[in-house]
Amino acid sequence: MYDGSQDGVWYPLNSLVLSPNKNPTDCVVLDQEAKSLIKILKDEGAQVIEADMPQGSYPDGKINCQTNIHYLKDNPDEFMGAL
């Protein structure tokens, strides 16, 4: 189990499903500050893209979240843009 407080990150990852055969095409985008989670996933053979995910403070304590859904048949280059 990963505890984000050890790296000082809020929500580096909402959910992730890796194929049981350690498919080398598995890819995940993570908060670049989630160092221990990045190491765990790389050790499992997942391709990790580290992104800057700045944290903000909200007076009401509200955190605005965004959810993106992509299907396995999608071309990751189309939604990732030119990196």
N, C-alpha and C positions, 0 to 999 in steps of 0.2 A: 504494500500500500504506500502511496506517495502522499506526503504531507507538505503542502505548498509553503507552510510557514517557515520551514527550514531554509528555504531560499528567499523568503520575503516576498513571495508573489501571491496574488489573490486567486485567480482562476487561469492557470497556464494552459488548461486543456479541459474542455467540457466532457468529452468522451472519445474513446478510441477503440476500435476493434481491429485487431491484427489477425491475419489468417493463421491457422494452426500450423501450417507448413512453413512458416517464416518466409513468406513470399517476399523477395527482395524489392518488389514494386510498392510495398506498403510505405506510405509517406504521411507525415504529420507536421503541422505548423505549430510551434510552441513559443511561449514567451522566452526570449533569450536569457532571462535571468533564472529560469528554472533548470539550473545546472544539473542537479541530481536526477531529475526526471529525464532530461536529455540523455544523460549517461545510461540510465536504465533502458530507454528505448533503443539507443544505438547498440547496446549490448545484445538486444533482442533482434537486431538486424533491420530495424525500421530506418527509413531515410527521414532525417529530421531537418526541417527548415526553421532556423531560428529567426524570430521576428521581434522588433521593438514593440512592446505592448505597454506604453506608459500608463501608470496608475494615476487616478485622479481622486480627489476628495470631494464629496458632495455634502452640503449642509444637512440634507435630510437623511444621509446615510444610504442613499440609493445608488446602486451601481447599474449603469446602463450596459446591457449586453447585446451582442449581435450574434445571430446564429446563421451559419451558412451551410447549406446542404448540397452535396455533390454526389453523383452516382458513380459507381465503379466504372461505367462505360464512358464517363466524361474524360476529356483530354485535360490533364492538369495544367498543361501549358496555356490553355485558353483562359482559365480563371486565375492563374498565378501571374500572368503577364511575363514580360521579359525580365528575368532576374539577373 
